[in-house]
Amino acid sequence: MKDLILQLGENIGGDLTVDRICLNFFVALVLGIVIFISYRFSHSGAVYSARFNVTLLLLTLITTLIMNVIGNNIALSLGMVGALSIVRFRTAIKDPRDAAYIFWCIAVGISCGVSYYLLAAIGSGLIFLVMLILGLIRDNDRYLLIVRGESRIAGEVEEAVLTRFSGKAVLRVRNQGAEDIEYIYELSRKLLDRGQKQQKIAQVLFGIDGVAHVDLVCQNEEMSR
């Protein structure tokens, strides 16, 4: 077992055989599934894309294939780089972490393609743990409280918001017309939860005669109401 682990940790040179090619793809597939699981559990909500997750698995296998084709042939590697340089990718990345997953797939594919199995396994295990831990970190979500109604209720709305959030709600926008008015307040998640323990803010504001709309918008990568 020890000799096998040491052998897998070395860069095995020489010509590729059918067994070696199959082993390269098998290890790449296993580590690709690890990446697939990591992406699934570190993303949630509208940020998660099942199609992008499948693409990550395919990208790992494709990179392994490219490295198997290149082998130790320098001329072929330069030609492959030239061929791939004309490809243009237009897919928008919703989450900055997606770029890290793409590079992770490429790194695993390259490692498996040159038979650095132990390096790919250890690196993937470490990255897997880091991604899961960082996936638990959520953005410091900010909420926008939007209130629309008749202009005559301006004082009542301001007093209600001031009282409910102890004066900590930040007024960002105040649009007033001849007959209507609009307020946009910025709230933190902690402030919102604390202010809605007894009664939701929407119920409080709709208790004011003249309030037409009350909207609460989460301001982050995935907009939600």
Backbone torsions as a table, in degrees:
resi	resn	phi	psi	omega
1	MET	NA	-42.6	179.5
2	LYS	-62.7	-41.6	179.6
3	ASP	-65.9	-34.9	179.5
4	LEU	-67.1	-42.3	178.7
5	ILE	-63.7	-42.7	178.4
6	LEU	-64.9	-36.1	179.3
7	GLN	-67.1	-39.5	179.7
8	LEU	-69.8	-24.1	179.7
9	GLY	-81.5	-7.5	-179.8
10	GLU	-97.8	157.0	174.9
11	ASN	-83.0	109.9	-174.4
12	ILE	-86.0	111.5	-177.6
13	GLY	-86.0	-168.6	179.0
14	GLY	91.9	178.7	-178.0
15	ASP	-71.6	148.6	178.7
16	LEU	-76.8	136.7	173.8
17	THR	-109.8	170.4	179.1
18	VAL	-61.9	-40.5	179.2
19	ASP	-63.3	-42.4	-179.9
20	ARG	-64.3	-42.9	179.4
21	ILE	-62.3	-45.4	179.1
22	CYS	-62.4	-40.1	179.0
23	LEU	-66.2	-40.2	177.4
24	ASN	-58.1	-46.8	-178.2
25	PHE	-71.5	-33.7	179.6
26	PHE	-65.7	-46.8	178.8
27	VAL	-64.0	-40.7	178.5
28	ALA	-62.2	-38.4	179.4
29	LEU	-66.3	-44.0	179.7
30	VAL	-62.1	-47.5	179.8
31	LEU	-69.2	-30.9	175.2
32	GLY	-64.1	-37.2	176.4
33	ILE	-66.6	-36.8	175.6
34	VAL	-60.8	-43.8	177.3
35	ILE	-62.9	-41.2	178.8
36	PHE	-58.4	-47.3	-179.8
37	ILE	-65.1	-42.2	-179.8
38	SER	-61.0	-44.1	-179.6
39	TYR	-65.1	-38.5	-178.3
40	ARG	-64.2	-40.4	-175.2
41	PHE	-88.4	-16.5	179.6
42	SER	-94.2	-6.5	178.0
43	HIS	-119.7	151.2	179.4
44	SER	-152.7	165.3	176.6
45	GLY	69.5	-150.7	-176.3
46	ALA	-70.8	-15.3	-179.2
47	VAL	-70.2	-31.8	-176.7
48	TYR	-72.0	133.2	177.3
49	SER	-127.5	114.6	-179.0
50	ALA	-64.9	-38.1	179.9
51	ARG	-66.0	-39.3	177.7
52	PHE	-66.3	-36.6	179.4
53	ASN	-63.9	-42.7	176.7
54	VAL	-64.2	-37.7	178.6
55	THR	-61.7	-35.8	178.0
56	LEU	-61.4	-42.5	177.8
57	LEU	-63.5	-44.1	178.5
58	LEU	-65.4	-37.3	-179.9
59	LEU	-62.6	-36.8	177.3
60	THR	-62.3	-45.5	-179.6
61	LEU	-69.0	-38.5	-179.9
62	ILE	-65.7	-41.2	178.4
63	THR	-64.1	-38.0	175.8
64	THR	-62.0	-42.2	177.9
65	LEU	-60.9	-44.2	-179.7
66	ILE	-61.4	-43.2	-179.7
67	MET	-67.5	-32.9	175.6
68	ASN	-67.1	-36.9	178.9
69	VAL	-67.7	-43.5	-177.1
70	ILE	-67.5	-49.7	-178.4
71	GLY	59.0	-132.0	178.4
72	ASN	-102.2	14.0	-176.9
73	ASN	-86.4	107.0	-177.6
74	ILE	-66.5	-42.2	-179.3
75	ALA	-62.7	-41.1	178.7
76	LEU	-67.0	-36.9	178.9
77	SER	-65.0	-41.1	178.1
78	LEU	-65.5	-38.7	177.6
79	GLY	-66.1	-37.8	178.6
80	MET	-65.8	-41.3	178.1
81	VAL	-62.4	-42.2	178.3
82	GLY	-63.9	-38.6	-179.9
83	ALA	-68.3	-41.2	-178.2
84	LEU	-74.2	-21.0	-177.1
85	SER	-69.0	-17.5	-178.9
86	ILE	-86.9	-6.9	-178.8
87	VAL	-77.5	133.9	178.1
88	ARG	-114.6	127.6	179.1
89	PHE	-105.9	124.9	-177.3
90	ARG	-111.4	3.2	-176.9
91	THR	-69.8	125.5	179.2
92	ALA	-76.5	138.5	178.6
93	ILE	-96.5	116.6	-178.0
94	LYS	-72.5	-41.5	-174.7
95	ASP	-116.5	131.6	178.5
96	PRO	-57.1	-25.2	179.1
97	ARG	-66.5	-21.9	-179.8
98	ASP	-61.3	-34.6	177.9
99	ALA	-62.7	-38.3	177.8
100	ALA	-64.4	-39.3	178.7
101	TYR	-66.4	-37.0	177.9
102	ILE	-62.3	-46.8	179.1
103	PHE	-65.8	-33.8	177.0
104	TRP	-61.9	-46.1	178.8
105	CYS	-61.3	-43.7	-179.9
106	ILE	-64.0	-42.5	180.0
107	ALA	-62.9	-42.8	178.9
108	VAL	-65.5	-42.7	179.2
109	GLY	-61.8	-41.9	178.1
110	ILE	-64.8	-44.2	-178.6
111	SER	-63.0	-44.0	179.7
112	CYS	-69.8	-34.2	-179.9
113	GLY	-64.7	-28.5	178.6
114	VAL	-105.9	13.8	174.5
115	SER	68.1	28.5	172.9
116	TYR	-89.7	67.6	-173.1
117	TYR	-67.6	-45.4	-176.9
118	LEU	-63.9	-41.8	177.9
119	LEU	-62.1	-43.5	179.7
120	ALA	-64.4	-39.1	-178.3
121	ALA	-69.3	-47.0	-179.4
122	ILE	-64.7	-45.5	179.2
123	GLY	-61.7	-42.4	-179.6
124	SER	-67.0	-38.0	178.1
125	GLY	-62.8	-43.1	179.1
126	LEU	-65.9	-46.2	-179.9
127	ILE	-64.7	-37.3	178.6
128	PHE	-58.0	-47.5	179.6
129	LEU	-64.8	-42.3	-179.7
130	VAL	-63.7	-43.0	-178.9
131	MET	-65.2	-38.6	179.1
132	LEU	-66.7	-40.8	179.2
133	ILE	-66.2	-46.3	179.9
134	LEU	-69.0	-24.8	178.1
135	GLY	-67.7	-21.4	177.4
136	LEU	-76.3	-16.4	-179.3
137	ILE	-81.1	121.4	179.6
138	ARG	-103.0	153.8	178.8
139	ASP	-64.3	153.7	174.9
140	ASN	-76.5	80.9	-173.7
141	ASP	-60.2	139.2	173.7
142	ARG	-115.1	143.5	-178.2
143	TYR	-115.8	140.2	176.9
144	LEU	-107.7	118.9	176.2
145	LEU	-95.6	114.8	-176.1
146	ILE	-111.6	122.9	-177.5
147	VAL	-123.3	127.6	177.4
148	ARG	-126.7	141.9	178.7
149	GLY	-177.2	-164.9	180.0
150	GLU	-73.8	147.6	-174.8
151	SER	-64.4	-23.9	-177.5
152	ARG	-69.7	-15.9	-176.0
153	ILE	-97.1	12.9	-176.3
154	ALA	-55.4	-48.1	-177.8
155	GLY	-63.8	-39.1	-178.8
156	GLU	-67.7	-39.8	179.2
157	VAL	-64.9	-46.5	-179.8
158	GLU	-60.9	-40.9	179.9
159	GLU	-67.1	-39.6	-179.0
160	ALA	-65.9	-45.1	179.6
161	VAL	-67.3	-40.6	179.5
162	LEU	-61.2	-43.4	-178.3
163	THR	-71.2	-43.7	-176.1
164	ARG	-63.3	-40.9	-175.4
165	PHE	-108.8	19.3	174.7
166	SER	54.5	35.3	176.5
167	GLY	75.1	8.5	-177.4
168	LYS	-96.0	-6.0	175.3
169	ALA	-72.8	129.4	-176.0
170	VAL	-92.3	120.9	177.7
171	LEU	-79.0	117.8	-178.8
172	ARG	-100.7	-38.0	-176.9
173	VAL	-139.7	138.2	173.1
174	ARG	-137.2	101.1	179.7
175	ASN	-104.2	122.4	-178.0
176	GLN	-127.4	128.9	174.8
177	GLY	-109.8	-167.9	-178.5
178	ALA	-68.7	-33.8	-175.4
179	GLU	-122.9	-14.4	-178.0
180	ASP	-134.8	167.4	-177.9
181	ILE	-146.2	151.2	179.5
182	GLU	-135.7	133.0	176.3
183	TYR	-118.4	141.5	171.9
184	ILE	-128.6	113.7	179.3
185	TYR	-107.5	145.1	175.5
186	GLU	-104.1	129.6	-177.1
187	LEU	-129.2	146.0	171.4
188	SER	-85.2	162.8	-179.8
189	ARG	-62.4	-42.0	-179.8
190	LYS	-62.9	-42.4	-179.9
191	LEU	-67.0	-38.5	179.9
192	LEU	-65.7	-45.7	179.9
193	ASP	-62.7	-40.9	-179.5
194	ARG	-68.2	-35.0	-177.9
195	GLY	-77.8	-12.6	-176.1
196	GLN	-114.9	19.5	-179.0
197	LYS	-65.5	-42.6	-176.3
198	GLN	-91.8	-45.9	-177.7
199	GLN	-149.5	136.8	-178.7
200	LYS	-63.8	145.0	-176.9
201	ILE	-62.2	-32.9	179.4
202	ALA	-63.1	-39.8	179.2
203	GLN	-66.2	-37.9	178.6
204	VAL	-64.2	-46.0	-177.1
205	LEU	-70.6	-36.6	178.2
206	PHE	-71.0	-13.1	173.8
207	GLY	-74.5	-10.7	176.6
208	ILE	-88.7	123.3	-179.9
209	ASP	-66.5	120.4	179.5
210	GLY	116.0	-11.2	176.0
211	VAL	-78.2	125.4	-176.2
212	ALA	-99.0	-43.3	-176.3
213	HIS	-138.5	141.6	172.7
214	VAL	-132.8	115.9	-179.1
215	ASP	-120.2	143.4	176.3
216	LEU	-124.4	117.0	-175.0
217	VAL	-117.5	128.8	175.1
218	CYS	-84.6	122.5	-175.2
219	GLN	-101.1	95.0	174.2
220	ASN	-155.0	-158.2	-178.3
221	GLU	-62.9	-31.6	-179.9
222	GLU	-115.6	105.3	-177.1
223	MET	-71.2	132.4	178.8
224	SER	-143.8	154.6	-178.7
225	ARG	-122.3	NA	NA
